[in-house]
Amino acid sequence: MEQHNLDTKIAALREMMKAYTALDEDYDSDQEKGLAQPPLEKGSIGTNIIALTKDFSNIIKTNDFLTILNNRTSRRKYSETPMQIDELAFLLWATQGIKHVAAGKVRKATIRTVPSAGARHPFETYLFVKNVNDLAPGLYHYIALEHQLEFVGSMDRLVDRLTEAYAGQEFFGEAAVDFVWTVVPYRSEWRYTTKAQKYALIDVGHVCQNLYLACEAIGCGTCAVGAYDQALADGLLGLDTNPSCNLENEFVVYAAPVGKLD
Ligand SMILES: Cc1cc2nc3c(=O)[nH]c(=O)nc-3n(C[C@H](O)[C@H](O)[C@H](O)COP(=O)(O)O)c2cc1C
């Protein structure tokens, strides 16, 4: 890419990082236009619904917040010991768990264990399970409103395909489970139009940070992963990779492998 083109591209991307100001062009949002609010989460896409516990008393190894903070680090080596479903339940709760649904007359919002601009929570959580007791390997989707997992399907060559899609990072392919977060931009754009994209990227950082802290509390490790091939990662979830502005557009924004520590 020519230097001039690169500079122009970087300048445009930096603009996206800035606060929206009164000087910016203003658009009426779909919310202001009175259009219906999009769903709080994606509908069911799988089978074999698995109810998850909210009783985490048996799996927490440390409640000491300072210890958790001081120990938090990116961990890329995991033991071969299988994870337990209840541990997954805790990590899903910590990252996207819904504490309650705030229901107004015309709009609803989910109040979760993580913050999100305007409580839009424009994410879906998928798990690539490889080494979890009582769960067949394959792709799962978290139904946050019900605190349930659903089985989406099994996959051939799962470890190899994950490693390939996630920039050749072998620790991602080999982890007991991979968390993959997609963004559903319209869930936030409905209200925030051109501010939604920045907010979503900030929001997803909170999600992954909670995963780090929750992992430390239960003797597991994780590592944020932002290096991946967009088309391959979306393809593994069966998502359309076309970055069009249709309302259902959904694509991968962040991921994190998880495994037990020795
Ligand atoms: C947005 C983001 C993307 C990252 N992507 C990767 C990645 O793809 N692969 C990787 O090994 N580490 C990745 N990391 C982890 C960082 O390398 C790590 O946080 C950094 O080296 C500091 O180490 P610490 O987390 O142990 O403090 C990412 C971290 C963040 C916050």
PDBQT file of the ligand as one rigid body, heavy atoms in Angstrom, charges set to zero:
ROOT
HETATM    1  C1  LIG A 301      -6.864  -6.878  22.013  1.00  0.00    +0.000 C 
HETATM    2  C2  LIG A 301      -5.845  -7.942  22.340  1.00  0.00    +0.000 A 
HETATM    3  C3  LIG A 301      -5.477  -8.856  21.370  1.00  0.00    +0.000 A 
HETATM    4  C4  LIG A 301      -4.536  -9.859  21.678  1.00  0.00    +0.000 A 
HETATM    5  N1  LIG A 301      -4.270 -10.807  20.743  1.00  0.00    +0.000 NA
HETATM    6  C5  LIG A 301      -3.392 -11.794  21.038  1.00  0.00    +0.000 A 
HETATM    7  C6  LIG A 301      -3.147 -12.833  20.101  1.00  0.00    +0.000 A 
HETATM    8  O1  LIG A 301      -3.754 -12.916  19.037  1.00  0.00    +0.000 OA
HETATM    9  N2  LIG A 301      -2.260 -13.786  20.462  1.00  0.00    +0.000 N 
HETATM   10  C7  LIG A 301      -1.602 -13.780  21.664  1.00  0.00    +0.000 A 
HETATM   11  O2  LIG A 301      -0.799 -14.686  21.913  1.00  0.00    +0.000 OA
HETATM   12  N3  LIG A 301      -1.837 -12.806  22.585  1.00  0.00    +0.000 NA
HETATM   13  C8  LIG A 301      -2.720 -11.827  22.304  1.00  0.00    +0.000 A 
HETATM   14  N4  LIG A 301      -3.020 -10.878  23.246  1.00  0.00    +0.000 N 
HETATM   15  C9  LIG A 301      -2.397 -10.955  24.592  1.00  0.00    +0.000 C 
HETATM   16  C10 LIG A 301      -1.292  -9.916  24.757  1.00  0.00    +0.000 C 
HETATM   17  O3  LIG A 301      -0.167 -10.311  24.011  1.00  0.00    +0.000 OA
HETATM   18  C11 LIG A 301      -0.968  -9.773  26.250  1.00  0.00    +0.000 C 
HETATM   19  O4  LIG A 301      -2.067  -9.238  26.944  1.00  0.00    +0.000 OA
HETATM   20  C12 LIG A 301       0.251  -8.884  26.469  1.00  0.00    +0.000 C 
HETATM   21  O5  LIG A 301       1.425  -9.485  25.965  1.00  0.00    +0.000 OA
HETATM   22  C13 LIG A 301       0.454  -8.557  27.948  1.00  0.00    +0.000 C 
HETATM   23  O6  LIG A 301       0.629  -9.749  28.690  1.00  0.00    +0.000 OA
HETATM   24  P1  LIG A 301      -0.308 -10.097  29.931  1.00  0.00    +0.000 P 
HETATM   25  O7  LIG A 301      -1.730 -10.227  29.414  1.00  0.00    +0.000 OA
HETATM   26  O8  LIG A 301       0.211 -11.403  30.453  1.00  0.00    +0.000 OA
HETATM   27  O9  LIG A 301      -0.200  -8.981  30.911  1.00  0.00    +0.000 OA
HETATM   28  C14 LIG A 301      -3.945  -9.890  22.958  1.00  0.00    +0.000 A 
HETATM   29  C15 LIG A 301      -4.333  -8.958  23.939  1.00  0.00    +0.000 A 
HETATM   30  C16 LIG A 301      -5.283  -8.030  23.646  1.00  0.00    +0.000 A 
HETATM   31  C17 LIG A 301      -5.738  -7.089  24.747  1.00  0.00    +0.000 C 
ENDROOT
TORSDOF 0
